[in-house]
């Protein structure tokens, strides 16, 4: 149970960055040429993520019980967040060095 709660807590921390970036997209000035690129990238990710999640998540959830599904989801979210943080840190180090 503790692993499940830790996974959800960590996934919320990872998701909060997505919420902030989504809100920022809406606040960027309409004249900024980057706005359309960001909105297009976000839309394409969301359009692919929903059907892909359904196609992969259905069989996985059927194979796992409810607890296992939630635990795997939390762990996958944390792993993706750590991978993203590592890539961003590597880019910053490369730009600074």
Backbone torsions as a table, in degrees:
resi	resn	phi	psi	omega
1	UNK	NA	-37.7	179.6
2	UNK	-64.5	-37.8	178.6
3	UNK	-63.6	-39.7	179.4
4	UNK	-62.7	-46.5	179.7
5	UNK	-65.7	-40.0	176.9
6	UNK	-63.8	-40.6	178.4
7	UNK	-62.4	-43.8	178.2
8	UNK	-65.7	-40.6	178.6
9	UNK	-62.4	-44.8	179.2
10	UNK	-66.8	-38.0	179.5
11	UNK	-66.5	-33.4	177.4
12	UNK	-67.4	-37.8	176.3
13	UNK	-63.0	-41.2	178.8
14	UNK	-67.2	-40.6	-177.9
15	UNK	-69.5	-29.2	-178.2
16	UNK	-60.9	-33.1	176.7
17	UNK	-65.4	-37.2	178.4
18	UNK	-66.3	-41.4	178.1
19	UNK	-61.6	-42.2	179.5
20	UNK	-64.2	-44.4	-178.7
21	UNK	-67.8	-35.5	177.8
22	UNK	-65.9	-40.4	177.5
23	UNK	-66.7	-35.9	179.3
24	UNK	-64.1	-38.7	179.6
25	UNK	-58.1	-40.0	-178.8
26	UNK	-71.4	-22.8	-177.2
27	UNK	-94.1	-11.4	-179.2
28	UNK	-64.7	141.6	-176.8
29	UNK	-60.8	142.2	-177.5
30	UNK	-59.7	-23.8	-179.0
31	UNK	-81.9	-7.9	-177.5
32	UNK	-75.2	120.5	-177.3
33	UNK	-66.7	-19.6	179.2
34	UNK	-73.5	-21.7	-175.4
35	UNK	-59.8	-47.3	-178.5
36	UNK	-64.1	-36.9	178.8
37	UNK	-65.5	-42.4	-179.4
38	UNK	-67.2	-43.3	179.1
39	UNK	-63.7	-41.5	179.1
40	UNK	-64.9	-42.6	179.1
41	UNK	-64.7	-43.4	179.6
42	UNK	-62.9	-44.0	179.7
43	UNK	-64.0	-41.5	-179.6
44	UNK	-66.4	-37.3	176.4
45	UNK	-64.1	-44.8	-179.2
46	UNK	-67.7	-36.8	-179.9
47	UNK	-67.6	-30.9	178.4
48	UNK	-84.8	-36.5	-173.4
49	UNK	-65.7	-41.1	-175.6
50	UNK	-64.6	-53.4	179.6
51	UNK	-67.8	-34.9	178.6
52	UNK	-65.7	-41.9	177.2
53	UNK	-62.9	-38.3	178.1
54	UNK	-68.4	-44.1	-178.1
55	UNK	-65.7	-40.0	-179.8
56	UNK	-86.5	-35.8	-175.3
57	UNK	-71.5	-33.9	-179.8
58	UNK	-58.7	-57.2	178.7
59	UNK	-63.3	-35.6	178.2
60	UNK	-65.7	-44.0	179.4
61	UNK	-66.3	-32.6	177.3
62	UNK	-68.2	-38.9	-179.3
63	UNK	-74.2	-28.5	179.7
64	UNK	-104.1	158.0	171.5
65	UNK	-80.3	178.8	-175.9
66	UNK	-60.7	-43.5	-179.0
67	UNK	-63.6	-44.5	179.6
68	UNK	-63.4	-37.6	178.7
69	UNK	-64.4	-46.3	-179.8
70	UNK	-66.0	-39.8	179.2
71	UNK	-65.2	-44.6	178.8
72	UNK	-63.6	-38.9	178.4
73	UNK	-63.7	-44.9	178.1
74	UNK	-63.3	-42.6	-179.7
75	UNK	-66.9	-38.7	178.2
76	UNK	-65.6	-38.6	178.8
77	UNK	-65.3	-43.4	178.4
78	UNK	-63.6	-43.8	179.8
79	UNK	-61.4	-42.5	178.3
80	UNK	-64.9	-39.3	177.3
81	UNK	-63.8	-42.2	178.3
82	UNK	-65.6	-40.1	177.6
83	UNK	-62.9	-43.8	178.7
84	UNK	-62.4	-43.7	178.8
85	UNK	-62.1	-39.6	179.5
86	UNK	-65.9	-41.9	179.0
87	UNK	-64.7	-44.0	179.6
88	UNK	-64.9	-39.7	178.2
89	UNK	-64.6	-40.2	178.4
90	UNK	-64.0	-40.6	178.3
91	UNK	-64.5	-41.5	179.7
92	UNK	-65.0	-42.2	178.4
93	UNK	-63.6	-38.7	-179.7
94	UNK	-67.5	-41.1	179.9
95	UNK	-69.7	-35.1	-178.6
96	UNK	-78.4	-29.5	-174.2
97	UNK	-92.6	NA	NA
